[in-house]
Amino acid sequence: MAQYLDIIILLLVVILLFQKLRSLLGTRPTETEKKIAEEKAAKIFDMIVQKAEAQKHHTEPTTELEATPIKDDSELSETDKVLSKIPNFNKNHFLNSAKKAFEMIVSSFSQGDTETLEMLVSKELAKKFQQVIEQRRADGITAETDLIGFDNAEITHAQISADNIISITVKFISEQVNILKNKDGEVIEGDEQYIQNITDVWTFEKALTSTSPNWLLTSTKKS
């Protein structure tokens, strides 16, 4: 609306000017006088509109695309340089998928669901998870994890190995309630009323040439 304000004001000026010319020509102008007055008003209007349009184009801000230059490799971080080499990689899509994988893995580990874990993590990590799960079962211990939500999830590192394996490290900051119970159902570790703020650093991998959208979790650590 703002860009048309000047033109509206100018239209009012032309109308006033036309009325002024009409009053100067008398109450009963001839057809020739009316034509001259209208032509003068039209010419003035065209000149004013052209000036207003020129001013609008001069002062109008550039679009977001024009105002934001495309970054070249020299402006990218080392991590982003690696990510740019991954075909069809989308950072937001990856992080959303990583959060879903985090939730599934945490839940499966807590419930002792080794079949699901084997589909989401590497063989080496699956063995480590299975050892903990089997030890808990032998001791009659059950785990319960309630993932409340994520405070943050960000990619902190990325690299491509000599054999074209992509590794992406993600730092998750989440709110969780974690407890362990003995065979009698008594809480032996954790608090059902206490929400923990936990930072996990996980690394996901897949082959650069892979067309599968799936990534495998290969390492985990607390931060």
N, C-alpha and C positions, 0 to 999 in steps of 0.2 A: 504494500500500500504506500509506503514511504516514497518509492521511486516515481509514483504517479502524482504526488502532491504538487510538485512544481508545475506539471502540465495543467492540473486543475486550476491553480492560481493564474497561470498564463491565459487560460481560457476566459477567466473572469476579466482579466485585463483587456482582452480582445473585445469582449462584449461591451465593456464600458467604453472602449475606444470607438466601437461602432456606433454606440448610442450618442457619443459626443459628436462624431461626424454627422450623424443624422440631424442633431439639434442645430449644428452650424449651417446645414443646408436648408433649414426651414422645415415647417410642419408639413409642407406638401412638395417634396423634392420631385424633380422630373425623373423620367426613367433613366436618362443618361447620367444624372447626378447620383441616382441610387446605384447604378452599375459601377460608377467610379468609386463610390464609397465602399461597396462590397469588395471590389478588387483590391483596394488599399488594405482593408481589414484582413482579407485572405492572405495577401503577401506578408503582412506583418505577422499573422498567425504562423505561417509556414516558417518564417525566419526564427521566430521565438521557439517553436517546437524543435527545429533542427538544432538550435543552440542547447536546448534542454536535453535532447537525446545525446548530443556530443558530451555534455557535462556528466550525464548519467554513466556513459561508458567509461569516462575518464576516472570517475570516483568509485565505480562499482568494484567491490572486492573480488579478487580472483576466486575461482572455485577451489574446493578442497584438493582436487586432483592437481590443479595448476600450482597451488600454494605449497603442496607437499612434494618435494623432490624425491625421486626414486633413489634409494640408497644403493651404492655400489659396494663391492666386497670390502673395500677399505673401511667402510663405516660400520660393518657388521662385527659383532663380538665373535670370538673364536668358536663359541658354541653354535651361534647362528650360522656361521660359515659352514660348519659340518652339517647342520640341519638342512641347509639349502641344497646340499648334494643328494638328499634323499628324494627319490621320485615321488611326486604328488603328496609330499608331507605337509600336513596342516597342524600347527602347534596346538591350537585350541582343541581340535578333534582328538589329537593324541592325549592331551591332558585329561579330557573328559573320559576317554577310554581307560586311561591309567587309573583314574579314581574308581571306576567301576571294577577294574581288576583288583585294586587294593581291597575294596569292600568284599568281593567274592573270596579272595585268598584269606583274608583275616577271619571271615566267617567259617570257611571250610577248615582252616587250621584249628579253630576253636571247637568245631563240632567233630573233628577227627575224620573229615571227609577226604580221604587220600585220593579217591578217583578224580574228584574235581581238581585237586591240587596238581595231579600229574598232567592235566591238560593246560595248566596255567603257568607252571614253573619248570625250570630245567631239571634234568634227571638228578644232578648232584644236589640241588636244593630240595627236591622232593624226598630224597633219602634222609636228609637232615630233619625235615619236618616229620617224616614217618617215625624216626627214632624217638623224637620227643612225644609224639602221639602214643606210641607203643609203651613208652615208659610211664606215661600218665595212666594208661589203662591198667598196666601191671600194678600200679600203686593205688588204683581205685579213685583216681582224681579226675574230675571233670572241669572243663573250662567254659566260661561264659564271657562273651565279648559283645558289647553293645556299642556300635559305631554311631555316635551322635551326629557327626558331620565333619566337614573339612574347614579349617581356618585358612588354609592356603595349600596350593600345589604348584610347584614350579620346576622347570627343567634347569638343573645346575651344571650339567656337563654332558657332552656328546662326543663320540669319537668313532672312527671307522678303522678297523684293524687291517693289517696287511692282507688277510684273507677275506676282506670285504664283509666283516661282521659289524653291524651297527650297534653301539651301546649308548643308551640314553639313561642318564641318572636323574631321578626325580626326588625332590624333597617334599614330603607330605607332612603337614601339621594338622593333626586331627584331634577331636575330642572323643574319648572313649571311656566306657566303664568296663573294667576287666576284673574278674574274680575267679578264684579256684576253690572248688569244693571237694571235700573228702567223700568217701563212700557213704557216709551217713547224711550227706547233704549240708554239712556245716561249712561255712566260709572259712577257709584257712589262709587265704591271701586276697588282698583287695578289699574294696568296700562298695556295696551296691549303691550307696548314696553319693559316692565320690566320683566326679568326672575328671579324668586325667587329660592333660594337654600333652600329647605325645608327638615327637618329631621322628619320623622314619625316613631313611634314605635308601631308596630302592633303585636297582639297575635292571633295565629291560633290554633284551637283545633280539635281533633277527638278522638274517642275511640281507645284504643290500639288494641282491638280485631277486629276492622273494616277492612274489605277487600277493602273498597272503597278508591280510591286515593284522594278523595276530602277532603279538610280541610275547616272549617268555621272560618271566622274572628269573634273574640269575643270581642276585645277591640282595641281602637286606642287612641293615644295621640301624641302630638307634643313634640319635644325635643329641 
